[in-house]
Each structure stands twice: as C-alpha cells, then as structure tokens.
C-alpha cells in the first residue's frame, strides 16, 4: 500500500507533504508546532488552514509547474480572516536562499497579509541568517515529533516516516550531506529485522555524532577528515565506516595507517581499531617486539578496559583478530584465506566464567605477525549483538566510543612514542 505521505516525486516535496499532512490532520499539534518554531500563540485566532505550494484563493500548483522564482512557499499557514500567516520553506538537498525567503514575504504582502512570519527548515542551519526568519534543522523537527508521540498519533506517524524517507534519500543519492533525523539507537531485533538501507542510515548518523565527541578528539581522531567516500555493503551483509587519526594526515590512504572502524552487520555491531596490511612495517614490529608474553599483557589490558564499560551489554565480546586475505580485484570484497579470531578473555590470566583461558591463541597471533608472508590485517575491539536495550538507545554511542578509548594502550604501542 502506498504511504499517504508519498504523493510527490521529489523527496523534498514528499517530506514537506508529510509534515503538512500531519499538522493539517491534528489542529492541536499544528498550534503546538507553530508556538515551538515561531513563538506565535495562535489560540486566539480563527481556524488555521494549511496550503501546499499554493497562494490562498488560487489553485494548487503541480509539482512540475512549481517555480521557486514565483515566491511560492512550500507551506502557507494562515488564519480566517486572512491577515496573519506563517510561510514555511523546506529544504533537503538545496541550500536555503535568503532571496527566496524575501520573495515569499513580498508575495504575502501583495495578497494583503499584514502579519507575516517566516519559517525555514533544512538539514542544518545556515551560517548567515536573515532577520525575521525562524530557522530549524530537520533533526530538531524529528526529535520534537518523537516527544509529541504520546499526545498525537499523527506526530507518531511523522516520527516513524522520517527515518524511512531518509533511508530512501540516502539510497537514491539525494541526501549527500546532513541528515533529517537524529540517532536514537540501533533498533534491530526479532521484530525489526536488519535491512541494508536502515543500517546505512544509522551508520551515517552515528559517525556524524562520533566525529564531534570531545573524548574521541582528545584520543586523536581527525574530526574534519572524511571517512569512506561511499558507504556500501549490500553484498557482504554489513555496512562500515572509519574515523582516521590526526597522526595519519600525511598518509597516502586510510589503509596505510591505524584507524577506528564501526561496522553494523546483520547480527552484531563491530567496533574495532584496525592495523591494515598496507601500514608501515614499523607498527607490526612494535607489536612483535613485545614478545608473546608482552603481547598477551597488552591485549589483556585492552580487554579489561573494554569489559569495564561493555559488561552491561548482554552478549558483548572483546575480540582480537589476525586475518590473511586477498582480493580478486581492486573493487572486490576481500576473501579471507585464514583467520585467528579469539575472545580476549581467553588470554587473560584471571579469566573466569564460561570463557576459559587458552593462552595459546596469543601465541598463534604473535607467530603470524612475526612471520608475515602475506596480506595480514590485525584488529582489536569488541562486538555487540543487536537487541539489547543499551544498543537500541543513544547509550550505544558511549559504548562505541568507550571501546575505541580502551584501545589507547594498543595505539600507543603501535606508534611507539610517535606523536
């Protein structure tokens, strides 16, 4: 069945129509929305009307006929009698245009409106704002609609629709920058199965927020550096992106320096620090130089730090992986030829519970690193299964950051005193 919001071809128009529909169907929601966005309290006014891409008293423009140069706002909200109005301009891909907003105001004046408010909604707020305009970001609208769900079924419809719309925009390449929602958890479980599009949307939201965390910036990430140019993974059952380190600014590519990777797979969230095969041999030598026992102590230290914060997530697992792989082409997914993949608790001296100690795993990992003859990648971090209350909430951001911060002793060893 076609969603009632999807009545337009252009994603921007679909999103605007969804907002207009919800506000039209729930007059109380509309009045709260106007007070929140513009500060206006329309309680004393007559019945409010909402028009889409139309001037009061004139027929509605078709999507093909709409011309931004006409000064026609996306939504025209007015009272009866017609002397007060709110003109709403919604953007997703295109930037907000102050000239366009001025044309909207001029159009309303020509129609006889004496009290004119302007509201602009976009993925992010512009650096320069026009006086007399209320500016809001789509993620703020999303958060507000979520807060209104207990009071309005139509607010719940809008809050449920926006992530779906965002996934489609990302998949179609329409939403290249910014977001229209905000991260509120990785909510895959038995009732909400993993989908590639939703995982891609969630990953994008998470990485945007993680780049801005002060603890990760102090750790050494480069908040201004880009991650993957294109997030893919439909064929391999997961999507991933990475955060580069400031120390890697002179590196030719992210595969030549340690980096932080977040992967949302079909069944787990994978949070790791990767030492790529293409990284300088000195990083691997710094690990090998510790000897088997020194490497075990280092891995155990990282594992303890991970478990300190991750124990409250059921099914969490601190892991170290050494994998041999090859590629059939430059763009192909890697093919794993061999893998040493172990729960870090197996190499801890004080290991207890269901995970029993088996220190030979660290010996195997050390032997592979010391006698490297192939494409070898090393990673350390943790995995978290879908379905827990923690990972289904914003607390998962703290969990992800905590794993990366726990890798500090590992990173310091790799760098060997390098700044």
C-alpha positions as CSV (number, residue, x, y, z in Angstrom):
1,X,0.0,0.0,0.0
2,X,1.4,3.4,-0.9
3,X,2.2,5.6,2.1
4,X,-0.2,8.6,2.2
5,X,2.8,10.9,2.5
6,X,4.4,9.8,-0.8
7,X,2.3,11.9,-3.1
8,X,5.2,13.6,-4.8
9,X,8.1,12.6,-7.0
10,X,10.8,14.8,-5.5
11,X,12.0,13.7,-2.0
12,X,12.0,17.2,-0.7
13,X,8.3,17.7,-1.7
14,X,7.4,14.3,-0.1
15,X,8.9,15.3,3.2
16,X,7.1,18.7,3.1
17,X,3.8,17.0,2.3
18,X,4.3,14.6,5.2
19,X,4.8,17.5,7.6
20,X,1.8,19.4,6.1
21,X,-0.4,16.3,6.3
22,X,0.3,15.6,10.0
23,X,-0.2,19.2,11.0
24,X,-3.4,19.5,9.0
25,X,-4.9,16.3,10.5
26,X,-4.1,17.4,14.1
27,X,-5.0,21.1,14.7
28,X,-3.7,20.9,18.3
29,X,-0.4,19.5,17.0
30,X,-0.3,22.4,14.5
31,X,-0.7,25.0,17.2
32,X,2.0,23.5,19.4
33,X,4.3,23.3,16.4
34,X,3.8,27.0,15.5
35,X,4.4,28.0,19.1
36,X,7.6,25.9,19.2
37,X,9.0,27.1,15.9
38,X,7.9,30.8,15.7
39,X,6.9,31.7,19.2
40,X,3.5,32.6,18.0
41,X,0.5,31.5,20.0
42,X,-2.4,31.2,17.6
43,X,-5.0,30.2,20.2
44,X,-7.0,33.5,19.8
45,X,-7.1,33.2,16.1
46,X,-9.7,31.6,13.9
47,X,-9.5,28.2,12.2
48,X,-6.0,27.7,10.7
49,X,-5.6,26.5,7.2
50,X,-2.6,24.9,5.6
51,X,-1.9,25.2,1.8
52,X,0.9,23.4,0.0
53,X,2.7,25.3,-2.8
54,X,-0.4,27.5,-3.2
55,X,-1.5,31.1,-2.6
56,X,-4.8,31.4,-0.7
57,X,-7.7,31.6,-3.1
58,X,-5.7,30.2,-6.1
59,X,-5.5,26.6,-7.4
60,X,-2.6,24.4,-6.2
61,X,0.5,24.3,-8.4
62,X,1.5,20.9,-9.7
63,X,5.0,19.6,-8.9
64,X,6.1,20.2,-12.5
65,X,4.7,23.8,-12.5
66,X,6.3,24.9,-9.3
67,X,8.8,27.7,-9.9
68,X,10.9,28.9,-6.9
69,X,11.2,32.3,-8.7
70,X,7.5,32.9,-8.2
71,X,7.9,33.4,-4.5
72,X,5.7,30.5,-3.7
73,X,6.4,28.9,-0.2
74,X,6.2,25.2,0.4
75,X,3.6,25.7,3.0
76,X,1.3,28.7,3.7
77,X,-0.4,28.6,7.1
78,X,-3.0,31.3,7.7
79,X,-6.0,32.1,9.8
80,X,-9.5,33.1,8.8
81,X,-10.0,36.1,8.2
82,X,-6.8,36.2,6.3
83,X,-4.4,38.8,7.9
84,X,-1.9,36.5,9.7
85,X,0.3,33.8,8.2
86,X,3.3,31.6,8.6
87,X,5.3,30.9,5.4
88,X,7.3,27.7,5.5
89,X,10.3,26.9,3.2
90,X,11.6,23.4,3.4
91,X,15.0,22.3,2.0
92,X,16.8,18.9,1.9
93,X,19.4,18.9,-0.8
94,X,19.4,22.6,-1.9
95,X,20.7,25.3,0.4
96,X,18.4,27.9,1.9
97,X,18.2,31.1,-0.2
98,X,17.6,34.4,1.6
99,X,16.4,35.9,-1.7
100,X,13.7,33.2,-2.0
101,X,12.5,34.0,1.6
102,X,12.3,37.7,0.8
103,X,10.2,36.8,-2.3
104,X,7.8,34.8,-0.1
105,X,7.3,37.7,2.2
106,X,6.7,40.1,-0.7
107,X,4.1,37.6,-2.2
108,X,2.2,37.5,1.1
109,X,2.2,41.3,1.3
110,X,0.7,41.5,-2.1
111,X,-2.0,39.2,-1.0
112,X,-3.0,41.5,1.8
113,X,-1.4,39.8,4.8
114,X,-0.2,42.2,7.4
115,X,1.3,39.8,9.9
116,X,3.8,37.6,8.2
117,X,6.1,35.0,9.9
118,X,8.8,33.1,8.1
119,X,9.9,29.6,9.0
120,X,12.9,27.8,7.3
121,X,13.6,24.1,7.8
122,X,16.8,22.4,6.4
123,X,19.2,19.6,7.4
124,X,21.5,22.1,9.1
125,X,21.3,25.8,9.9
126,X,23.0,28.3,7.7
127,X,26.0,30.4,8.9
128,X,24.2,33.6,7.9
129,X,20.6,34.0,8.9
130,X,18.1,36.5,7.6
131,X,16.5,38.8,10.2
132,X,12.9,37.9,10.9
133,X,13.2,34.2,10.0
134,X,12.9,31.3,12.4
135,X,15.4,28.6,11.4
136,X,15.1,25.0,12.4
137,X,17.0,21.8,11.4
138,X,15.1,18.7,10.3
139,X,16.7,16.6,13.1
140,X,15.2,19.0,15.6
141,X,11.8,18.6,14.0
142,X,12.3,14.8,14.2
143,X,13.1,15.0,17.9
144,X,10.1,17.3,18.6
145,X,7.8,14.9,16.8
146,X,9.1,12.0,18.8
147,X,8.4,13.9,22.0
148,X,4.8,14.5,20.8
149,X,4.1,10.9,20.1
150,X,2.2,10.3,23.4
151,X,-0.1,13.3,22.6
152,X,-0.6,12.8,18.9
153,X,-1.0,9.8,16.6
154,X,0.0,12.0,13.7
155,X,3.2,13.0,15.4
156,X,4.0,9.4,15.7
157,X,3.3,8.8,12.0
158,X,5.7,11.6,11.1
159,X,8.4,10.4,13.5
160,X,8.1,6.9,12.0
161,X,8.1,8.2,8.4
162,X,11.2,10.4,8.6
163,X,13.7,7.6,9.1
164,X,12.1,5.7,6.1
165,X,12.3,8.8,4.0
166,X,15.9,9.4,5.0
167,X,16.9,5.9,4.1
168,X,15.4,6.3,0.6
169,X,17.1,9.7,0.1
170,X,20.5,8.2,1.0
171,X,20.0,5.1,-1.2
172,X,19.0,7.4,-4.1
173,X,22.0,9.6,-3.6
174,X,19.7,12.6,-2.9
175,X,20.8,13.4,0.6
176,X,24.6,13.7,0.2
177,X,25.2,16.0,3.2
178,X,23.4,16.4,6.5
179,X,20.5,14.4,7.9
180,X,16.8,14.8,8.5
181,X,16.7,12.7,11.7
182,X,19.0,12.1,14.6
183,X,20.4,8.9,16.0
184,X,18.3,7.2,18.6
185,X,19.7,3.7,18.8
186,X,20.4,0.6,16.7
187,X,17.0,-0.9,16.9
188,X,17.4,-4.2,15.0
189,X,15.8,-7.2,16.8
190,X,13.4,-10.1,16.1
191,X,10.6,-7.6,15.4
192,X,12.7,-5.2,13.4
193,X,15.0,-7.2,11.1
194,X,18.2,-5.8,9.7
195,X,18.0,-4.0,6.4
196,X,20.8,-2.6,4.4
197,X,19.2,0.8,3.9
198,X,18.4,1.3,7.5
199,X,21.8,0.2,8.6
200,X,23.4,2.7,6.2
201,X,21.2,5.5,7.6
202,X,22.1,4.6,11.2
203,X,25.8,4.3,10.5
204,X,25.8,7.8,8.9
205,X,24.0,9.3,11.9
206,X,26.4,7.6,14.4
207,X,29.6,8.6,12.6
208,X,28.4,12.3,12.4
209,X,28.0,12.3,16.2
210,X,31.1,10.3,17.0
211,X,33.2,12.8,15.0
212,X,32.1,15.6,17.3
213,X,32.8,13.8,20.6
214,X,35.4,15.6,22.7
215,X,36.8,12.4,24.2
216,X,37.5,10.9,20.8
217,X,39.1,14.2,19.6
218,X,41.4,14.1,22.7
219,X,42.1,10.5,21.8
220,X,43.4,11.6,18.5
221,X,40.8,11.3,15.8
222,X,40.7,13.8,13.0
223,X,37.1,15.3,13.2
224,X,37.5,17.1,9.9
225,X,38.7,14.1,7.9
226,X,36.2,12.2,5.7
227,X,35.5,8.5,6.1
228,X,34.6,6.3,3.2
229,X,33.6,8.2,0.1
230,X,30.7,5.8,-0.5
231,X,29.1,3.5,2.1
232,X,28.5,0.1,0.6
233,X,28.0,-3.4,1.9
234,X,24.7,-4.8,0.5
235,X,26.6,-7.9,-0.8
236,X,28.6,-8.6,2.3
237,X,25.9,-8.4,4.9
238,X,27.0,-5.2,6.6
239,X,28.0,-1.6,6.3
240,X,31.1,0.1,7.8
241,X,32.9,3.4,8.0
242,X,36.0,4.6,9.7
243,X,37.5,7.6,11.7
244,X,41.1,8.5,10.7
245,X,43.6,9.8,13.2
246,X,45.2,13.2,13.1
247,X,48.6,11.5,13.0
248,X,47.6,9.9,9.7
249,X,47.1,13.3,7.9
250,X,50.3,12.7,5.8
251,X,49.3,9.1,4.9
252,X,48.5,8.3,1.3
253,X,45.3,6.5,2.2
254,X,43.5,5.2,5.2
255,X,44.8,1.7,4.5
256,X,48.4,2.8,5.4
257,X,47.7,3.9,9.0
258,X,45.8,2.5,12.0
259,X,42.2,3.7,12.1
260,X,38.9,3.3,14.0
261,X,36.2,1.3,12.3
262,X,32.5,0.9,13.1
263,X,30.5,-1.8,11.3
264,X,26.8,-2.6,11.6
265,X,26.4,-6.2,10.4
266,X,23.3,-8.3,10.1
267,X,23.7,-9.7,13.7
268,X,26.2,-7.6,15.5
269,X,27.8,-4.2,15.8
270,X,31.6,-4.4,15.4
271,X,33.8,-1.7,17.0
272,X,37.5,-2.1,16.3
273,X,40.8,-0.5,15.7
274,X,42.4,-1.8,12.6
275,X,46.1,-2.1,11.6
276,X,45.9,-2.6,7.9
277,X,48.2,-4.7,5.8
278,X,49.4,-1.6,3.9
279,X,50.5,0.2,7.1
280,X,54.2,0.8,7.7
281,X,56.1,-2.4,8.9
282,X,57.2,-0.5,12.0
283,X,53.7,-0.7,13.5
284,X,53.8,-4.5,13.3
285,X,57.4,-4.6,14.5
286,X,56.3,-2.7,17.7
287,X,53.8,-5.4,18.4
288,X,56.2,-8.3,17.6
289,X,58.9,-6.7,19.7
290,X,56.8,-7.2,22.8
291,X,57.3,-10.9,22.6
292,X,54.4,-13.4,23.2
293,X,54.0,-12.5,26.9
294,X,54.2,-8.8,26.3
295,X,51.6,-9.0,23.6
296,X,49.4,-11.0,25.9
297,X,49.7,-8.4,28.6
298,X,48.9,-5.6,26.2
299,X,45.8,-7.4,24.7
300,X,44.6,-8.3,28.2
301,X,44.9,-4.7,29.3
302,X,42.8,-3.5,26.4
303,X,40.3,-6.3,27.1
304,X,39.9,-5.3,30.7
305,X,39.2,-1.7,29.7
306,X,36.6,-2.8,27.1
307,X,34.9,-5.1,29.6
308,X,34.8,-2.3,32.2
309,X,32.2,-0.5,30.1
310,X,30.8,-3.3,28.0
311,X,29.8,-5.8,30.6
312,X,26.3,-4.3,30.9
313,X,25.6,-5.1,27.3
314,X,24.5,-8.7,27.1
315,X,26.4,-10.8,24.6
316,X,29.3,-8.3,24.3
317,X,32.6,-9.8,23.3
318,X,36.1,-8.3,23.3
319,X,38.0,-9.6,20.3
320,X,41.4,-9.7,18.6
321,X,41.6,-10.8,15.0
322,X,44.5,-11.6,12.7
323,X,43.3,-12.3,9.2
324,X,45.0,-13.3,6.0
325,X,43.1,-12.1,2.9
326,X,43.3,-11.4,-0.8
327,X,41.2,-9.5,-3.4
328,X,40.2,-10.7,-6.8
329,X,40.1,-7.0,-8.0
330,X,40.6,-3.6,-6.6
331,X,36.9,-3.1,-6.0
332,X,36.0,-6.6,-4.9
333,X,35.2,-7.6,-1.3
334,X,38.1,-9.3,0.5
335,X,38.3,-13.1,0.6
336,X,39.6,-14.4,3.9
337,X,42.2,-17.2,3.5
338,X,42.9,-17.8,7.2
339,X,41.9,-16.2,10.5
340,X,42.9,-16.2,14.1
341,X,39.9,-14.7,15.9
342,X,39.6,-15.0,19.7
343,X,37.7,-13.6,22.6
344,X,40.3,-11.6,24.6
345,X,39.1,-13.3,27.8
346,X,40.8,-16.5,26.6
347,X,44.2,-14.9,27.1
348,X,43.6,-13.2,30.4
349,X,45.2,-14.9,33.4
350,X,42.3,-14.2,35.6
351,X,39.7,-15.4,33.1
352,X,36.6,-16.8,34.7
353,X,33.1,-17.8,33.8
354,X,32.1,-19.6,30.7
355,X,35.1,-18.2,28.7
356,X,38.1,-20.4,29.7
357,X,41.7,-19.4,29.4
358,X,43.6,-20.7,26.4
359,X,46.8,-18.5,26.1
360,X,48.0,-20.3,23.0
361,X,45.7,-18.1,20.9
362,X,48.0,-15.2,21.6
363,X,51.0,-17.3,20.6
364,X,49.4,-18.1,17.3
365,X,48.7,-14.4,16.6
366,X,52.2,-13.4,17.5
367,X,53.7,-16.1,15.3
368,X,51.6,-14.9,12.3
369,X,52.7,-11.3,12.9
370,X,56.4,-12.2,13.4
371,X,56.5,-14.4,10.2
372,X,54.3,-12.4,7.9
373,X,54.5,-13.6,4.3
374,X,51.0,-12.5,3.0
375,X,48.3,-9.8,3.2
376,X,47.7,-9.6,7.0
377,X,45.3,-7.3,8.8
378,X,45.1,-7.0,12.6
379,X,42.2,-5.6,14.6
380,X,41.2,-5.3,18.3
381,X,37.9,-4.2,19.8
382,X,34.5,-5.7,20.5
383,X,31.3,-6.9,19.1
384,X,27.7,-6.3,20.4
385,X,24.7,-8.3,19.3
386,X,21.5,-6.5,18.2
387,X,18.5,-6.5,20.6
388,X,19.8,-5.1,23.9
389,X,18.3,-2.1,25.5
390,X,21.6,-0.3,25.6
391,X,22.4,-0.7,21.9
392,X,18.9,0.2,20.9
393,X,19.3,3.6,22.6
394,X,21.6,6.6,22.4
395,X,23.8,5.0,25.1
396,X,25.3,2.9,22.3
397,X,27.3,6.0,21.3
398,X,29.0,5.8,24.6
399,X,29.6,2.1,24.2
400,X,31.2,2.6,20.8
401,X,33.4,5.5,22.0
402,X,34.3,3.5,25.1
403,X,35.7,0.6,23.0
404,X,37.9,2.9,20.9
405,X,39.1,4.7,24.0
406,X,40.0,1.4,25.6
407,X,42.4,0.8,22.6
408,X,44.7,3.7,23.8
409,X,47.4,1.3,25.1
410,X,47.3,-0.6,21.8
411,X,47.6,2.6,19.8
412,X,50.5,3.9,22.0
413,X,52.3,0.7,21.4
414,X,51.8,0.8,17.6
415,X,53.0,4.4,17.5
416,X,56.0,3.6,19.7
417,X,56.1,7.1,21.2
418,X,55.2,8.9,17.9
419,X,53.0,12.0,18.4
